[in-house]
């Protein structure tokens, strides 16, 4: 798939991403993957969810963006470390995972285009 663009800054957040819609793809996430500097995963949910995330078998830190139905950032988790668990505070329709540092230009309230 193509880029993810921050509409506020007009800058590219990611050059490519994979959409994860199935339960298996969501459960696997970035486990056992190689660190790719301009790539991420987008998890899509039919309704807003507040689902805990785990970093089991992900061997590098990542940034996570939680988006609502309009693809507005409602929460950001930066530097999510390997072999840890995170429980988000907000519900999200989309979750974007990428290598740590790629989301430094993003802030809560920004809208992403993809």
N, C-alpha and C positions, 0 to 999 in steps of 0.2 A: 504494500500500500504506500501511499504518498506521505508527504510531510504533515506534521502537526504544527500549526502556527498559533502564536499568542496574538489575539486580535488587538490588545491594548498596545503592545510594543511593536507589532508587525514583524516580529522576529520568529525564526524557526526554532521550535523546541526540539523536535526530532525530525530526522531525515526519512526515516521509515519506521513502520510499526506492523505488528501482527495483531489482528482482532481475535480475541479469545471469547467465544460464545458458549462452547460446550462445557459441561461440568468437568470433564477430564482435562481440557485445556486450562481451565481456571485453577484446578487443583495442582497441576504441574507448574504453571507459571514459569519462572526463570530457573527452576531447579535443574541442576546439572548442565547449565548453559555456559557458554563462553562470554566474557565481557565484550560487548559490542558498543563502541562509543556513541554512535548516532542512531541507535535502535531501541525500541521499547515494545511493551505489550499494552494493549488496551482491553480491559475486561468490561464487557457490556452486560447490563442487567435489565430485565424488563420492568422492574419496579425498584425504587430506592432501597438499598440494603446497607446495613452496618455490619460488615463481616470482618472478623479478625484475620490478620494476615500473618503468615509465618515465613521465615527465611531459612528453613531447613534445606540443606544441600544447595544453597545459593552462596557462592564463595567470594562475593564482592559486595560492597555497600551499594544501595540503590536509593533513589528518590521516588516517592509515590505521590501522585496527585489524585484527589478525590473530586469528582465532578457531578453536578446535578444534571437534570434532564436537558437543560439548555447548554450543557458543557461548560458551565461556570465553575471555577475552582471553589470548593467549599472547605477544603482542608488540605494541608501539605505535610508530609512526613519526609524530612530530608535526612540523609545519612542513616537509613535503616540498615542495621548491621547484620552480618551473617549469623545464623543460628539464634535469632531472637524472634519475639512475637510482638505484634502491635495491634491494639484494638482502637479503631478510629472513633472519634467523638461524633462525627456526622454521618448521615446516610448519603449514599452516592448511587447514581445510575451508571457511572463509568469510573474505572480506576485505571490510571496510567502508571506503569512501572518502567523505570529507565535507570541507567547508571547514575551514581551520585554525582551531583554537580550540574547535570543537564537542565535542572529546573530553576537555576539561580535567578533568572529574570522573571520568574512567575510569582504572583502573589494572590492571596485569597481575593476573589471577586473577578479575576481575569477570566475571559472566555477563550476557549481553545477551538480552533477550526480544524476538523479532519473528516 
